[in-house]
Amino acid sequence: MKKLMILVVLVGLFSGCEYVDDKLIEPVIDYVEDQIEDTRYSKSPRESKARKWTDGIVYYKWHDNVTEDAKNIIVSCMMDFEDISSLQFIEDGSQEYFVTIKLGNENSVSDVGMHKNVIMQLLQNTSRKTIKHELGHVIGLHHEHQREDRDSYIKIHWENIIKNEYHNFVIVRSSLIPVNLFKYDKKSFLHYHFRNYSKNEHTTFSPTEGSFLDFYIQPHIIWTDIDKLKIQYLY
């Protein structure tokens, strides 16, 4: 059983998401090369090992199942990142580090940061918002609601969360962006909706002050000014 658990973890080390009616639906676990235990049920903070892409170049290759229409949309989203930063997305699967982009039927998911065998899987006909969210993970960004100081802004309702999704709500300590450098961004393209992974339709988090409206993101807005600043800080 222990060996099986280890195998499941090694197969499932990813971060990803999907939006449904502008609500973020996302299974997420940070990629950790030396992780040997299943952390899906843990509420404990964890350390991120996400790394920036060398020289800001993200190499990628297409899986055979990616259609030309999908490629065009994904490349367009990549260009949006390039337009606001020094990032470059280059199609080249011969490099030591590269992203394999594929289409799937269950979730949109992706690894966090640069490492070997990065996978970004997208649902068929997924939205630009979801694609950019996944690309945000690929370049090394974690969820806003998992940052180290999040308890000052939201209260996690563990009793309402599906147990094997706890890893989506634990604090992740990352050295890529100092936590005090940017204020908490409730409307970030990397923030959860307040009913993601609810087991009973109740909220999985609530604001410590203000209202849930503070977390509402207009459908036409992909990222905030703070999102852009974070991308530019990294690249």
N, C-alpha and C positions, 0 to 999 in steps of 0.2 A: 504493500500500500504506500509506504514511504517513497519507494522508487517511482511509483506511478504519479504521486503528487509532485515529485521533482520534475518529472517529464512534462506534466501539465504546465508547470510554471515556465519551464524553458521554452515550451511551444508558445505560451501565451503572454510573453513579455511585450506589451505594446501599450500605446495610448491612442485613443481615437474617438470619433463622435459622429452623430447625425442629428440634423435638425428636423423636427416634425412640427408643422404649424408654428415655426419660429421658436420651438422649444428644443433645447439641446439634449439629445439622447446619446450618451457616450459611455462605452466601457473603457476604462483607463487603468493601466498599470505601467509605471515607469520602467524603462529598460535598465536592468542592472546585471552586468556580465557575470558577477560572482554570486548572484542570489541563488540560494539552494532550498528555500522554504517558501511555502505558499503564504503570501501576505494578504490575500483577498479578504480575510476575516479579521485583520488586525486594525486597531484604531491608533496604533502608535505612529508618531512622526517618522519619516524616513529621509535618508540622505539621497540626493540626486547625483548621478554620475554623468549627466548629460554634458556633452562637449559642443563647443562651437565648430562650425565647418571651417577648415583651414582656408585662409585667404578669402573667406566668404563665398566659396564656390561649392554649390551643392550639385554633385553629379547624380544622374538618375538614368534609369532605363525603363522601358515599357514592357509590361507583361503582354503576352500574345493576345490576351482577352480584352485589351483596351481598344475601343473603337476610335476611329479618326475624329468623330464628333467630340468624344470625351477628351481626347488629347488636346484638341483645340481649346476647349474650355479650361482645362488644367493649366496649359501653357499660358493662357491669358491671365489666370490667377497668379502664376509665377511672375509674370511681367509686372503685375501690380506691386509685388514685393520689391522687385528690382527698381521700380520707379521711385520708391521712397527710401532706398538704402543702397549699400554697395554690394548687396547680394547678387550672385549670378547663378542661374540654374542652367546646367550644361548637360545635354544628353550624351552620356558616355558611361557605359557599364563595365569598362575595362579597368577602372580605377580601384584602388584598395577599398575605398569607402564610397558607396553609392546607394541610392534609394531605388528600390524596385516598386514601381507603381502598377497596381492591379485593380481590377473590379471584382466585387464580391456581392453576395446575396444577403448577408446577415447584418454587418455593421460597416461603418466607416471607421477605420482605426489606423494609427500610425505610431512609430517609435519616436522617442524624444531625443533630438540631437544627433551628432555624428558618431557612428560606430559601424561595425561590419554588419552586413545583412539587414540594413534598414528596410522596413516594409511600410508602404502607405497603401492601404486598401480603401477603396471608395465604393459606396453603393451605386448601382446603376442609376443614371439620371439624378445624381445628387446635386445639391445647390452649390452656388459659388461660395456662400457663407461657410458651408461645411468643408469645402475644399481648402479654403483659406485657414480654417481652424486646424485642419490636419497639417497643412504646410507650416503653420505656427509651431506645432509640436516638432515637426521635422527639423526646423532651424534651431530648436533648443528651448522653446518656451513651454512652461508648465501652466496649469490652470491657475487663474487668479484666485479662486476660492480655496486653493491649497497652499497659498503662500503663508509664510511663517507667522505673520501678524493678523491672520484672518479672523481670529476670535475676538478682535476688537471691533469687527464690523458685522459679523454674522455668527449666529449660534447654530451649530450642527445638531439636528435632531436624529441621533443615532437610532432611536426607537422606531423611527419611521422608514429607515433605510433597509433595503434588501441586504441581508447579511453578507452575501458573497460579493457585494459591491462596495463594502467599506473602504476599499483601497482608492475609490474615486473621491473620497472625502478627507483622507488623512492629510496632515500637513507634510509638505515636501520642502526640504531645505535645499536650495540651489545656490551655488556660488557664482553663477553666471551673471545675475543681476542682484545687487545689494537690495535687501527688502525695503530699506528706508529711502531708496533713491526716487521711487515713484509712489504717489499716493494710491491707495486701494481703489481699483477701478471697477465699480459695480456693473458697468455696461460693457466690459471688455468682451472681445470676441472669444476669449478663453474662459469666460465665467459660465457656470451652470445656471440653468433654470431652476427655480425653487421646488420643483416636484420631480426632478430627475431621480430615477431609481427609488421612488417611493413604493413601499409594499402595501400601502393602505390608502393611497390618494391624499394623504396629508403631506405637509411640506417637509422637505428634507433639510431645509435650513430657513432661518428667518433673520431679518436685519436686527441688529442690536439697537438701532434707532432709525427713525424714518419709516418708510413703507416699502412694500414689494414693488411699487411703481418705480422706485429708484433703480430697480434692476431691469426694467423693461427696455428692450432694445428695439428701436424702429426697424421693421423688416428690411428697409433699403440701406441701412447702415451696416457696413461690414466690420469696421473697426473704429476705435476711438482715437483721439489725439494721443492719449497715453499709450495705447497699443503701438502707434506709429513710433513714438519716442523710444519704446522698449526695443523695437526692431532695429531702429537706428543706433541705439546704444550697443547692441550686439554686433551690428554690421554697418 
